[in-house]
């Protein structure tokens, strides 16, 4: 799993960019929300990433904001929504606005995005309503006083461990967020996992 990439931006032709890392240039697909925040070509950048392996391709998706990556992952688990549509959604609507649209059952706003018909919009709203809990928990953890990039990475590592133990994504995200909220100075992921498990008992 490739969770982040840091390197030099060598080409940007959204929705695709090239980032050079150690002499290798990686192609990344990005939403427009990330494209607007890119630095100039030749400058260093760091992006959160999601790696997809298919029979015919290996694709890397990049996001400037962690909340965009989290929402992207939630979207591609919706029936009928693939990475291409998820990127289109994040390009047409900010993550916070999308969450508000789902909570308010605003089908009209959803259908204003290219490629989203009424039936797809209705399905998105129904299926994303519960999954926004996971997104909210990730947001809460990222917004904690004293939260850092390492804290975020540690939280994701803990969530991955909980998923491997058979817990659902929503349960893992909620448990980790609750622990980080009560003690944002946890020294390592091992302690974080132990406390999250204790909180779910």
C-alpha positions in Angstrom: 0.0 0.0 0.0 1.3 3.4 -0.9 -0.1 5.9 1.6 1.7 9.1 0.7 4.1 10.4 -1.9 6.6 13.3 -1.5 8.7 14.5 -4.4 9.1 17.1 -7.1 6.2 18.1 -9.3 7.5 17.7 -12.9 4.3 17.9 -14.9 0.7 18.9 -14.2 -2.0 18.3 -16.8 -5.0 17.6 -14.6 -6.4 15.1 -13.9 -2.9 13.7 -14.3 0.3 14.8 -12.8 3.9 13.5 -12.6 5.8 13.4 -9.3 9.5 12.6 -9.3 10.8 10.6 -6.4 14.4 9.4 -6.3 14.8 9.5 -10.0 11.4 7.8 -10.8 8.4 9.7 -12.0 5.0 8.5 -10.7 1.8 9.2 -12.6 -1.1 10.2 -10.3 -4.7 10.9 -11.0 -6.1 13.8 -9.0 -9.4 15.6 -8.5 -9.6 19.3 -9.3 -9.8 20.1 -5.6 -6.2 18.9 -5.4 -5.2 20.5 -8.8 -6.1 23.9 -7.5 -3.7 23.5 -4.5 -0.7 22.2 -6.5 2.6 24.2 -6.3 4.4 25.3 -9.4 6.2 22.7 -11.5 9.7 22.1 -10.0 8.5 22.6 -6.5 8.2 19.8 -3.8 4.8 18.5 -2.8 3.4 15.8 -0.6 0.1 14.1 -1.4 -2.0 11.4 0.3 -2.5 8.5 -2.0 -4.7 5.6 -2.8 -3.2 2.7 -4.8 -5.5 0.5 -7.1 -4.3 -2.7 -8.7 -6.4 -4.0 -11.6 -5.8 -6.8 -14.1 -4.9 -4.3 -16.8 -3.4 -1.4 -14.8 -1.9 -0.1 -11.5 -3.2 3.3 -10.7 -2.2 5.8 -8.1 -4.6 8.5 -7.0 -3.4 11.6 -5.2 -5.1 14.0 -2.8 -3.9 17.2 -1.2 -6.3 16.9 1.8 -6.6 13.7 3.8 -10.4 14.2 4.0 -10.6 14.0 0.2 -8.8 10.7 0.3 -11.0 9.4 3.0 -14.1 10.4 1.1 -12.8 8.9 -2.1 -12.3 5.6 -0.4 -15.9 5.7 0.9 -17.2 6.6 -2.5 -15.6 3.8 -4.4 -17.2 1.3 -2.0 -20.7 2.4 -3.3 -22.2 0.1 -5.8 -21.7 1.5 -9.3 -19.2 4.1 -8.3 -15.7 3.6 -9.5 -12.5 5.7 -9.1 -13.3 7.7 -12.2 -16.7 8.8 -10.9 -15.4 9.4 -7.4 -12.7 11.8 -8.8 -15.5 13.5 -10.8 -17.5 14.0 -7.6 -14.5 15.4 -5.7 -13.8 17.7 -8.7 -17.3 19.0 -8.9 -18.0 19.4 -5.2 -15.8 20.0 -2.1 -15.8 17.2 0.5 -17.6 19.3 3.1 -20.3 20.3 0.6 -20.8 16.7 -0.5 -21.3 15.7 3.1 -23.8 18.4 3.5 -25.6 17.4 0.3 -25.9 13.8 1.6 -27.2 14.8 5.0 -29.8 17.2 3.5 -30.9 14.6 0.9 -30.2 17.2 -1.8 -30.7 15.1 -5.0 -30.9 18.3 -7.2 -27.4 19.5 -6.1 -26.0 16.0 -6.7 -27.4 15.8 -10.2 -25.7 19.1 -11.2 -22.4 17.2 -11.3 -21.4 15.7 -14.7 -22.3 12.1 -15.0 -24.6 11.9 -12.0 -28.2 11.1 -12.9 -31.1 11.1 -10.5 -30.9 7.4 -9.8 -27.2 7.5 -9.1 -27.7 10.6 -6.9 -30.4 8.9 -4.9 -28.2 5.7 -4.4 -25.2 7.9 -3.4 -27.2 9.7 -0.8 -28.7 6.4 0.7 -25.4 4.5 0.7 -23.2 7.4 1.8 -25.3 8.5 4.7 -23.9 5.8 7.0 -20.5 5.9 5.6 -20.2 9.6 6.4 -19.7 8.5 10.0 -16.3 7.1 9.1 -15.5 10.3 7.2 -16.6 12.4 10.2 -14.4 10.4 12.6 -11.4 10.8 10.4 -12.1 14.6 10.2 -12.4 14.8 14.0 -9.1 13.0 14.5 -7.3 15.2 12.0 -8.8 18.3 13.7 -7.7 17.4 17.2 -5.4 20.0 19.0 -1.9 18.9 18.5 -2.7 16.5 15.7 0.2 16.1 13.3 1.0 14.3 10.0 2.5 11.5 12.1 -0.6 11.3 14.3 -2.7 10.9 11.1 -0.4 8.1 9.8 -0.5 6.4 13.1 -4.3 6.5 13.1 -4.4 4.9 9.7 -2.0 2.2 10.7 -4.2 1.4 13.7 -7.3 1.4 11.6 -5.7 -1.1 9.1 -4.8 -3.4 12.0 -8.3 -3.3 13.3 -9.7 -4.1 9.8 -7.3 -7.1 9.7 -8.9 -8.3 12.9 -12.3 -8.3 11.3 -13.8 -5.0 12.4 -15.8 -2.9 10.0 -14.2 0.3 8.6 -16.8 2.5 10.5 -16.0 0.7 13.8 -12.3 1.0 13.3 -12.4 4.7 12.4 -14.7 5.5 15.3 -12.6 3.6 17.9 -9.3 5.2 16.8 -10.8 8.7 16.6 -12.2 8.3 20.2 -8.8 7.2 21.6 -7.0 10.1 19.8 -9.6 12.6 21.1 -9.1 11.5 24.7 -5.3 11.3 24.4 -3.7 12.9 21.3 -0.2 12.3 22.7 -0.2 8.5 22.3 3.4 7.6 21.6 2.9 4.8 19.0 0.4 2.8 17.0 0.8 -0.3 19.2 -0.7 1.6 22.2 -3.3 3.2 20.0 -4.5 -0.2 18.7 -4.6 -1.6 22.3 -6.7 1.3 23.6 -9.0 1.2 20.5 -9.6 -2.5 21.1 -10.3 -1.9 24.8 -12.8 0.7 23.9 -14.7 -1.7 21.6 -15.1 -4.4 24.3 
